Amino acid sequence: MPADHVVSITLDEAAAPPRSVTIFREVTGLKHHSVGKMPLVFVFEDVFLFKPKIGKGVGIIPENTPTGEVPAYTLAMTNDSRRGAGMVGTRTTPNAEFGPTSEPLTGTNVIGKVLDAGGNLAGMREGATVYVKEVK
């Protein structure tokens, strides 16, 4: 994989929702590999949205929904309370109204953060395959 397509992330199992973190690892391939992948489907303003393939019937229950301002480069997954369930996203700026997937905070499950803020992610374009490496 191209080095400029690898984004380092951390998943916070202590604070993040255990079910959403497990789903994320499974659908990106991080459960079995040191590097996972997901397609970048949409970039607008300060938001990067990814759509990993999540099978039907996988329940993404609301858990670890943020309150107040969500810091920049927070990594989150849309939960089943919203139509876009399963979307993964991050924002390059903090936001108190919408989560990293541009859903209201109640539709957002925070799972971790992007570590190389402003690095490889900034150069990504829609349609690219983004590789994620979990740093523990």
Secondary structure, 3 states (H helix, E strand, C coil): CCHHHEEEEEECCCCCCHHHHHHHHHHHCCCCCCEEEEEEEEEECCEEEECCCCCCCCCCCCCCCCCCCECCCEEEEECCCCCCCCCEEEECCCECCECCCCCEHHHEEEEEEECCCCCHHHHCCCCCEEEEEECC
